[in-house]
Amino acid sequence: MSEALFLQALEICQQVFGVNHPNTISVKQNLENLEAQKSDSRKVKNNTNNSWWEKFLGLLK
């Protein structure tokens, strides 16, 4: 949901202010930060799942 709002805000800022305006750049950076956080969250989740799976497999040996 927040990603959709950032995308909408970015589109509006680009139309109103232009691509090089500080407000547009700020919204773009916020969107990039959100995407980076989502990516980091996925990595942590995958590592947690892998760790659990590796422990489970270790019990089977």
N, C-alpha and C positions, 0 to 999 in steps of 0.2 A: 504494500500500500504506500509506504513512504517513498519507495522508488518511483512509483507512478507520479506522485506529487512533485518530486524533484525533477522528473522529466518534463512535466507540464510547466513548472516554474522556469526551467532552462529554456524551453521553447518560447515562453512569453518574454523572458529577459532578452533573448537573442532578437526577437522581433522589435521590442520596444527600445532597447539600449544599444544593440549590436553585440557582436561576439567578443569585442575587446574591452567592454565596459567592466569596471570592477565588480559590479553586482552580478553580472553574467558569469564572470570568472569565479566568483565566490560560490554561486549555485553549482557550477560545474565541479568545483573542487569538493563540495559537500556530497555530490552524487558519487564522485570517484571514491571518497572516503567510505561511503555506505557500501559500495561494491567491494571495497577491500575488506571491510569488516565481515561482510557475508562470506567472502572467500576464506578468510581466517577462521570463521566459525565452522565452515564446512571441513577445513583441514583438521581442526580440533576434534570434530565429531568423527571424522574418518579415522583419526589416530586412536580415539577412544574405542571405536568399534574394532579396529584392528588389534588393539591391545587385548580386548576382551576375547576376541577370536583366537589370538595366539595363546592366551592362557588356557582356553578351552582345549585347543589342540595339544597343548603340553600335558594336560591331564590324561589324554588318550594314549600317550607313549608308554 
